[in-house]
Amino acid sequence: MEHSYTFLDKRLYAYCTPQQRKYPEMVIYNEKLGAALGLDHLKDKPLERTAIFSGQQLFEEMQPIAQAYAGHQFGHFTMLGDGRAHLIGEIKTPSGQLVDCMLKGSGQTDYSRRGDGLAALGPMLREYLISEAMAGLLIPTSRSLAVVATKEKVYREKPLAGAVLTRIASSHLRVGTFQYAATLQDRDALKSLADYAIHRHYRDEVERGLASGAQTAKYLLFLQAVSRRQARLIAKWLSVGFIHGVMNTDNMLISGETMDYGPCAFMNPYHPQTVFSSIDTQGRYAYGNQPYMGKWNLAKLAEALLPILDEDKTKALEGVSRVLVEYDEVFSKAYMDEMAAKLGLGEAEEGDGELIQTLLQWMEHFQADFTETFIKLTLREVDSLPFAALPEFSSWQEKISTHQRKAHADFTEVETAMKRANPAVIPRNHLVESALQQATEKTSLSEFHHLLELIQAPFSYSKEQLACVPAPLEAEKNYRTYCGT
């Protein structure tokens, strides 16, 4: 393992050791991800694997740290840090990529703020399931390598079984990491952090920008690159009805991956104001607000970077303004392209926006299920859509067909393209809850594994996947998600 993060300013992290457990037991291990990370040598060593991914066995090359960061949590600035996570090191994959290997729920750190540093089995299995679903949906995401049961109780509203999750991410650099660094009021420390982020995630983009002679400052190019990735990421997850639930600046990764799957959920009936998170009482991170909150978070990143963007503060602010204006443009195009692909239109063209907006208005009015609507359009089962009897629907269909014929040779090709853009299955909230309940209360993972298998290849359109399409509307009306801390 490598430890490139520890070459940064010492105030950005603290060395700490995972809590020792007497009887750790592997609950689930991601064999495919392990192989991709080059961990084949652990395949036939189950005891060693369990010891490593519960924090019990630390090799000489492992130097566990907790990272310091700040964050705007529902708009309020707070000094934070890894209160229940240990970054045990960075793995260089066979492809040469450097990725973080972090244990979550592994005990107290210098940043625990009176917390117990622990995690419960249910929320860790939930993160495993949703992160793998996001990967299957081709959305940039952190991944889950393992969940290990600790055989110890975690006390929340009631005693719960404890667990440790191993999370893999391109890095855990957050907007909040830069906010924390900015509070140090040390330009050199801030520059070093930005240089590190550029080297790890945006070297090519920044080098191209500098080589183009556009007279754009290095760190402004970095902000622009982060902004573009975030815009495309949010457009991508909106296209499958995903609601993050806790888009605080400490949960926004600089790499353009999404992470933290506590209060998240997938929307059933389409409505822009859909909220599931129990702590989002004002709807700050509602489905339709997510693009704006992404931009708000980027403004906070720009604020943190301001001391190093340009010696001339006026020029720095002008540069930030340009980046934030561009964010709207990049997001708008990315979202239109995603939605056009869902309708088999190819890349979005003029006039497609009106067709997409009309469909969404019908879906909202008739409380049509988001995922099911696009599956029926894909399979040409439009007569069962709740708005199919509208007089204007046939005209809308004809316009869609005309656009589809421009983009594809025939309707077989249209259906194939639409299947690539519209998942046949998502982690339906009731299916997730049922699988987690069986795993935690009945200690059976059969339902969990079955759901996991379905969502890891969501575009297959198997009979089993299509059987999961209908969602129980009544049961979903008061559905709430929780962060598990």
C-alpha positions, -999 to 999 in steps of 0.1 A, spaced: 0 0 0 10 36 -6 4 66 16 6 97 -7 -19 116 14 5 117 44 30 139 24 5 167 27 3 192 56 1 172 89 -29 192 100 -50 175 74 -50 141 90 -43 122 122 -27 88 127 -50 64 145 -56 27 149 -88 8 141 -106 -7 171 -97 -43 179 -125 -69 176 -124 -104 191 -146 -123 167 -149 -106 133 -168 -126 106 -169 -119 69 -205 -112 58 -199 -104 21 -168 -99 0 -168 -84 -36 -147 -110 -55 -149 -91 -88 -138 -59 -73 -110 -76 -53 -97 -91 -86 -98 -57 -103 -78 -42 -74 -51 -70 -78 -60 -87 -45 -62 -122 -59 -36 -134 -34 -62 -130 -7 -88 -152 -25 -78 -184 -7 -71 -167 27 -105 -161 42 -92 -156 78 -65 -131 67 -90 -113 45 -114 -110 74 -87 -97 97 -75 -71 72 -109 -57 63 -120 -54 100 -88 -36 109 -74 -64 130 -44 -72 109 -22 -42 100 8 -49 79 39 -28 81 30 -9 49 -4 1 64 -4 34 82 -41 41 91 -51 77 93 -83 97 97 -88 126 74 -97 161 86 -124 180 67 -151 206 72 -185 208 56 -217 227 51 -243 203 66 -277 214 53 -262 249 49 -245 251 83 -207 252 84 -191 226 107 -156 213 114 -157 176 109 -133 147 100 -134 109 98 -152 102 131 -156 65 124 -134 57 94 -97 48 89 -79 52 56 -56 22 58 -38 31 26 -39 35 -11 -38 5 -35 -22 7 -69 -44 -14 -92 -30 -35 -120 -41 -8 -144 -19 17 -125 -47 37 -108 -43 47 -72 -74 41 -51 -82 47 -14 -89 17 8 -110 29 38 -126 11 67 -159 26 79 -172 18 113 -138 8 125 -137 28 157 -130 62 172 -105 87 158 -93 122 167 -124 135 149 -151 114 166 -166 144 184 -179 121 212 -193 96 187 -187 59 193 -169 54 159 -190 24 151 -214 13 124 -244 -10 123 -247 -40 100 -279 -28 82 -265 6 70 -232 -10 59 -250 -37 39 -272 -9 25 -241 10 14 -227 -21 -2 -259 -27 -21 -265 8 -33 -229 15 -43 -229 -17 -64 -262 -7 -79 -248 27 -89 -217 10 -105 -241 -13 -124 -260 18 -136 -226 32 -149 -227 61 -125 -192 71 -111 -192 59 -76 -172 47 -46 -174 9 -43 -178 -16 -16 -152 -43 -12 -163 -61 20 -186 -60 50 -174 -77 82 -196 -83 112 -180 -74 145 -202 -95 167 -205 -65 190 -235 -43 197 -239 -8 184 -263 14 203 -286 37 183 -324 38 189 -319 2 200 -290 -22 202 -279 -33 167 -254 -57 152 -221 -40 145 -201 -41 112 -172 -26 93 -174 -17 56 -144 -15 33 -149 14 9 -129 19 -23 -128 53 -39 -105 71 -64 -98 93 -33 -117 107 -4 -108 143 -12 -140 164 -6 -151 199 -11 -150 199 27 -113 189 26 -105 222 9 -129 241 32 -109 227 62 -76 236 45 -88 272 39 -95 276 76 -57 270 82 -51 303 64 -19 288 49 -16 294 12 12 268 8 -9 241 25 -39 250 3 -17 250 -28 -1 216 -19 -36 201 -14 -48 215 -48 -16 202 -65 -22 168 -50 -58 167 -62 -47 178 -97 -20 152 -99 -43 125 -87 -75 133 -107 -71 162 -132 -35 162 -145 -45 157 -181 -73 183 -181 -51 210 -164 -21 203 -186 -43 206 -217 -57 239 -204 -23 253 -197 -9 241 -231 -38 257 -250 -26 292 -241 -60 302 -228 -44 323 -201 -64 306 -174 -47 301 -141 -39 266 -130 -62 264 -100 -91 279 -119 -86 251 -145 -88 227 -116 -121 243 -103 -135 241 -139 -126 204 -143 -142 196 -109 -173 216 -119 -177 198 -152 -175 164 -136 -200 172 -109 -224 186 -135 -223 154 -155 -224 132 -124 -256 148 -112 -272 147 -147 -264 110 -148 -280 101 -114 -311 123 -121 -317 102 -153 -323 71 -131 -343 89 -104 -316 88 -77 -319 111 -47 -287 114 -28 -304 128 3 -273 144 20 -254 165 -6 -234 183 21 -200 196 10 -183 169 31 -200 143 9 -190 158 -24 -159 141 -37 -135 161 -59 -130 131 -82 -165 133 -95 -176 100 -79 -206 99 -56 -205 84 -21 -223 81 13 -254 59 8 -272 65 41 -304 86 34 -303 80 -4 -332 64 -23 -346 60 -58 -377 79 -67 -409 59 -77 -437 83 -88 -421 112 -106 -422 144 -86 -394 170 -85 -399 177 -48 -395 141 -37 -376 137 -5 -368 105 15 -342 116 40 -356 119 76 -332 148 83 -339 168 52 -370 184 67 -369 215 44 -364 195 12 -330 211 5 -318 180 -13 -351 171 -30 -348 153 -64 -353 185 -85 -330 206 -62 -299 185 -67 -284 204 -97 -287 237 -78 -272 222 -47 -243 208 -67 -236 243 -80 -239 257 -44 -213 232 -32 -190 242 -61 -194 279 -50 -181 268 -16 -152 250 -32 -144 282 -52 -146 302 -19 -121 279 -3 -97 282 -33 -101 319 -37 -67 328 -20 -48 308 -47 -69 314 -78 -53 347 -87 -33 375 -70 -59 399 -84 -90 392 -64 -113 408 -90 -99 385 -117 -103 355 -94 -140 363 -88 -145 368 -125 -130 334 -132 -152 318 -105 -183 335 -121 -174 320 -155 -170 285 -141 -203 287 -123 -221 300 -154 -205 271 -174 -217 246 -148 -253 254 -158 -244 249 -195 -226 216 -189 -253 203 -167 -281 213 -191 -265 196 -220 -255 165 -201 -291 162 -186 -307 167 -221 -284 141 -236 -292 116 -208 -329 121 -212 -328 121 -250 -310 87 -248 -337 74 -226 -362 82 -254 -340 67 -281 -333 101 -297 -295 99 -297 -278 131 -288 -302 159 -278 -313 182 -306 -334 214 -308 -370 206 -299 -361 175 -278 -363 196 -246 -400 204 -252 -408 167 -258 -389 156 -226 -406 184 -205 -440 174 -218 -435 138 -208 -422 148 -173 -453 170 -168 -476 141 -176 -457 118 -153 -459 143 -125 -496 149 -130 -505 112 -132 -480 101 -105 -464 78 -131 -435 57 -118 -403 71 -132 -385 38 -140 -416 19 -151 -426 47 -175 -393 45 -194 -394 6 -194 -428 7 -211 -416 33 -236 -386 11 -243 -407 -21 -248 -434 -2 -267 -461 -11 -241 -474 25 -242 -511 16 -240 -507 8 -203 -492 42 -195 -516 63 -173 -515 92 -197 -519 71 -229 -555 82 -234 -546 119 -236 -555 133 -271 -521 149 -274 -502 117 -265 -505 102 -301 -490 135 -315 -462 133 -290 -455 97 -299 -453 106 -336 -428 133 -330 -407 110 -309 -408 83 -336 -397 108 -362 -367 118 -341 -359 82 -334 -358 73 -371 -333 101 -376 -310 86 -350 -314 49 -357 -318 26 -387 -350 8 -374 -370 2 -343 -350 -28 -333 -320 -5 -331 -341 21 -312 -351 -5 -286 -315 -17 -282 -304 19 -276 -332 26 -252 -324 -6 -232 -289 7 -228 -302 39 -212 -332 26 -192 -325 1 -164 -350 -28 -161 -344 -28 -124 -333 -4 -97 -329 -9 -59 -366 -4 -52 -369 9 -16 -392 -19 -5 -369 -45 -20 -339 -30 -2 -357 -28 31 -369 -64 28 -334 -77 20 -318 -58 49 -345 -68 73 -339 -105 64 -302 -100 67 -302 -83 101 -332 -99 118 -331 -134 104 -294 -135 96 -301 -147 60 -285 -131 30 -304 -151 4 -327 -122 -5 -298 -97 -3 -277 -118 -28 -307 -122 -51 -313 -85 -53 -276 -78 -56 -274 -101 -86 -303 -83 -103 -290 -48 -98 -254 -55 -109 -265 -59 -145 -296 -36 -146 -299 -34 -184 -303 -71 -190 -341 -70 -191 -345 -105 -177 -379 -118 -166 -367 -117 -130 -358 -80 -134 -390 -70 -151 -409 -88 -123 -395 -62 -99 -408 -32 -118 -441 -24 -100 -436 -4 -68 -462 -5 -39 -474 31 -40 -492 30 -6 -463 15 12 -440 42 -3 -460 73 7 -443 77 41 -410 60 34 -380 75 51 -343 69 50 -318 74 78 -281 82 79 -272 54 105 -249 75 126 
